[in-house]
Amino acid sequence: MNPLRRRWLLTLAALGAGAARPAPREVGDDTVRRGRPLEFPRDHGAHLAARTEWWYATGWAGRGEEPSHGFQVTFFRSRTAMAVDNPSRFAARQLLFAHAALTDLEARRHHHDQRIARWSGAPDAALGAASQDDAAVRLGPWWLRREGERWRSVVAAAGFRLDLTLERSQPLLLQGDAGFSRKGPEERQASHYYSEPQLKATTALAVEGRAPITPPDGRAWIDHEWSDEILHPDAVGWDWIGINLFDGSALTAFVLRRHDGSTLWAGGSFRAPGQPVRVFAADGLRLEPGRRWRSP
């Protein structure tokens, strides 16, 4: 064995043994069920007992009539059901992974990057961690957190950098039945799901080592969702849109597709400014393609 590799493995073993501690305990009620009230700021945070979870930020920057950039930052958490009783801080009880993208509309360039790390659940883990008290998730130099009425995120990616400040302009939007969102014909195929639409976006963007630019305006959308279930066995694809309309309305629509392209389940919502949310029934929504495009 290479001496450097052997030394590295011995160091990891020593750290794992020396840093052993009881496995972190999940806090709060992570059960996904109808009637469970969402409580904030706790439910902005991670739900470690749930099988899968994500925080998803999308938006545009530039002038409203002619945006210059589009951006996306997503942090995922997945419970592995492995090493549950292993006290080591290297135990892979959870996986944290993230994806980020920046589209330069003028240059017609799309940049993207991703990261992944195992996580024992310890709040001070070196590779990454997610708070259970409020939204605060990080993976190395990438992070997303909530600061009062705004969300902040910094992503130092390969070939680009995002620095986002997303300020709330409307109340939280609870999707489905007060945050309980069905994703299939069986009640257990569901998630807890809320959105933050119409966020005012202040962005600092840098591409391929060039000096950062700060576009004059922007709008963003954040989704936070967690679930214990994978999709129905007949579901092979999922189309989703979240659209901030210029009049301040917010439109959510999703369709789960069977292999033949037919709709297995659908849902979403529409909220006009200052109005109650209109929730779409599973048979009350249809998405039709206006045209087709083949990726090169």
JOUR-V124874 format. One record per backbone hydrogen bond with DSSP energy under -0.5 kcal/mol. NH is the residue of the N-H (numbers start at 1). CO is the residue of the C=O. E is the energy in kcal/mol with one decimal. If there is no record, write none. Layout:
<<NH	CO	E> <NH	CO	E>>
This chain:
<<6	2	-2.6> <7	3	-2.4> <8	4	-2.1> <9	5	-2.3> <10	6	-2.4> <11	7	-2.1> <12	8	-2.1> <13	9	-2.3> <14	10	-2.4> <15	11	-2.6> <16	12	-2.7> <17	13	-2.2> <18	14	-2.8> <19	15	-2.1> <20	17	-1.0> <21	87	-2.0> <30	28	-0.7> <33	31	-0.8> <36	33	-1.5> <37	35	-0.7> <43	39	-3.3> <44	41	-1.8> <45	41	-0.7> <45	42	-1.6> <46	131	-3.2> <48	46	-0.5> <50	47	-1.7> <52	227	-2.4> <53	77	-2.0> <54	225	-2.5> <55	75	-2.3> <56	223	-3.0> <57	73	-3.1> <58	221	-2.4> <59	71	-2.0> <60	219	-2.3> <61	69	-2.5> <62	217	-2.3> <63	66	-0.9> <66	63	-1.0> <68	61	-2.5> <69	61	-2.0> <70	103	-1.8> <71	59	-2.6> <72	101	-2.0> <73	57	-2.7> <74	99	-2.7> <75	55	-2.3> <76	97	-3.6> <77	53	-2.6> <78	95	-2.4> <79	51	-2.5> <80	93	-2.3> <81	93	-0.6> <86	83	-0.9> <87	85	-0.6> <91	88	-1.4> <93	91	-1.7> <94	119	-2.5> <95	78	-2.4> <96	117	-2.9> <97	76	-1.8> <98	115	-2.4> <99	74	-2.3> <100	113	-2.4> <101	72	-2.5> <102	111	-2.6> <103	70	-3.0> <104	102	-0.5> <104	109	-3.0> <105	68	-2.0> <105	103	-0.8> <106	68	-0.7> <108	104	-1.2> <109	104	-1.8> <111	102	-3.1> <113	100	-2.1> <115	98	-2.1> <117	96	-2.7> <119	94	-2.7> <120	89	-0.5> <125	122	-1.5> <129	138	-1.4> <131	136	-2.7> <136	134	-0.6> <137	144	-2.8> <138	129	-2.4> <139	142	-2.8> <140	127	-1.4> <142	139	-2.3> <143	154	-2.1> <144	137	-2.6> <145	152	-2.7> <146	135	-2.5> <147	150	-3.7> <150	147	-1.2> <151	166	-2.9> <152	145	-3.2> <153	164	-2.0> <154	143	-1.6> <155	162	-2.5> <157	155	-1.0> <157	160	-1.6> <159	157	-0.8> <160	157	-0.6> <161	206	-2.6> <162	155	-2.3> <163	204	-1.5> <164	153	-3.1> <165	202	-2.2> <166	151	-3.1> <167	165	-0.6> <167	200	-2.8> <168	149	-3.1> <173	195	-2.6> <174	172	-0.6> <175	173	-0.6> <175	193	-1.9> <177	180	-2.8> <178	176	-1.2> <179	175	-1.7> <180	177	-1.2> <181	179	-0.7> <181	191	-3.2> <182	180	-0.6> <183	189	-3.9> <184	189	-0.6> <189	186	-1.9> <190	188	-1.8> <191	181	-2.2> <192	226	-2.4> <193	179	-2.1> <194	224	-2.0> <195	173	-2.8> <196	222	-3.0> <199	220	-2.4> <200	167	-2.6> <201	199	-0.6> <201	218	-1.7> <202	165	-2.8> <202	200	-0.5> <203	201	-0.5> <204	163	-2.0> <205	213	-2.8> <206	161	-2.0> <208	159	-3.8> <210	207	-2.0> <213	205	-2.9> <215	213	-0.5> <219	60	-1.3> <220	199	-2.0> <221	58	-2.6> <222	196	-1.5> <223	56	-2.4> <224	194	-2.2> <225	54	-2.2> <226	192	-1.9> <227	52	-2.4> <228	190	-0.5> <235	232	-2.2> <236	257	-2.9> <237	257	-1.2> <239	255	-2.7> <241	253	-2.6> <243	251	-3.0> <245	243	-0.8> <245	249	-2.3> <248	245	-2.0> <250	271	-2.1> <251	243	-2.4> <252	269	-2.9> <253	241	-2.2> <254	267	-2.5> <255	239	-2.4> <256	265	-3.2> <257	237	-2.5> <257	255	-0.5> <258	262	-3.0> <261	258	-1.8> <264	256	-3.1> <265	256	-1.2> <267	254	-2.1> <269	252	-1.7> <270	278	-2.3> <271	250	-2.2> <275	272	-2.3> <278	270	-3.0> <279	277	-0.6> <280	268	-2.5> <284	281	-1.9> <295	293	-0.5>>
